[in-house]
């Protein structure tokens, strides 16, 4: 990704000065279903290049990434995920993704 996608080096403070203009980004966290059709990826760790971002900077980084109107119910460390309404849960284990269908 390009650093400008996160608002440029200035948006990351001193951490931004340690990064090149383009580098790898890794997010770690959990997926929580909030209601039919909406889930959030709750970001618990971020690695920019070789740098582990301090957890208190995660909300600041995510704010730079989010576009459009805020989605009601999404936490400050969350990224919204549109899901089919029939999906009630998501589990990731041993390299496999399992989607659970809601039963009415």
HUDA-V731717 format. One record per residue. N is the residue number from 1. RES is the residue in one letter. SS is DSSP state (2 for helix, 1 for strand, 0 for the rest). PHI is phi in whole degrees, 0 to 359 (* if undefined). PSI is psi in whole degrees, -180 to 180 (* if undefined). Layout:
BEGIN
n;res;ss;phi;psi
N;RES;SS;PHI;PSI
N;RES;SS;PHI;PSI
END
This chain:
BEGIN
n;res;ss;phi;psi
1;X;0;*;158
2;X;1;266;141
3;X;2;301;-30
4;X;2;296;-22
5;X;2;294;-18
6;X;2;253;14
7;X;0;94;9
8;X;0;85;173
9;X;2;299;-34
10;X;2;297;-32
11;X;2;291;-20
12;X;2;258;4
13;X;2;64;-144
14;X;2;300;-29
15;X;2;298;-38
16;X;2;299;-30
17;X;2;290;-18
18;X;2;273;-6
19;X;0;256;154
20;X;0;279;-179
21;X;0;290;-23
22;X;1;218;130
23;X;0;202;174
24;X;0;277;152
25;X;1;227;134
26;X;1;230;127
27;X;1;252;140
28;X;1;231;143
29;X;1;170;-157
30;X;1;234;160
31;X;1;252;125
32;X;1;242;127
33;X;1;278;130
34;X;1;259;-41
35;X;1;196;168
36;X;0;305;125
37;X;0;91;-6
38;X;1;221;131
39;X;1;226;171
40;X;1;227;144
41;X;1;267;108
42;X;1;275;106
43;X;1;281;121
44;X;1;248;-19
45;X;1;210;147
46;X;1;224;135
47;X;1;237;119
48;X;1;254;111
49;X;0;62;-121
50;X;0;259;6
51;X;1;258;126
52;X;1;278;120
53;X;0;286;132
54;X;0;302;141
55;X;2;301;-32
56;X;2;288;-14
57;X;2;269;-10
58;X;2;301;-48
59;X;2;302;-37
60;X;2;296;-43
61;X;2;296;-45
62;X;2;295;-36
63;X;2;299;-38
64;X;2;294;-30
65;X;2;277;-33
66;X;0;291;138
67;X;0;240;153
68;X;0;78;-166
69;X;0;288;145
70;X;0;298;144
71;X;0;267;125
72;X;0;296;133
73;X;0;98;-9
74;X;0;273;131
75;X;0;287;168
76;X;0;294;-22
77;X;0;260;15
78;X;1;249;149
79;X;1;246;128
80;X;1;293;146
81;X;1;227;119
82;X;1;282;129
83;X;0;235;154
84;X;0;300;141
85;X;0;300;-24
86;X;0;278;-5
87;X;1;272;125
88;X;1;253;-18
89;X;1;200;155
90;X;1;228;131
91;X;1;232;139
92;X;1;235;122
93;X;1;205;138
94;X;0;52;39
95;X;0;75;11
96;X;1;240;143
97;X;1;252;126
98;X;1;244;125
99;X;1;257;132
100;X;1;256;130
101;X;1;273;138
102;X;0;284;142
103;X;0;246;126
104;X;0;254;*
END
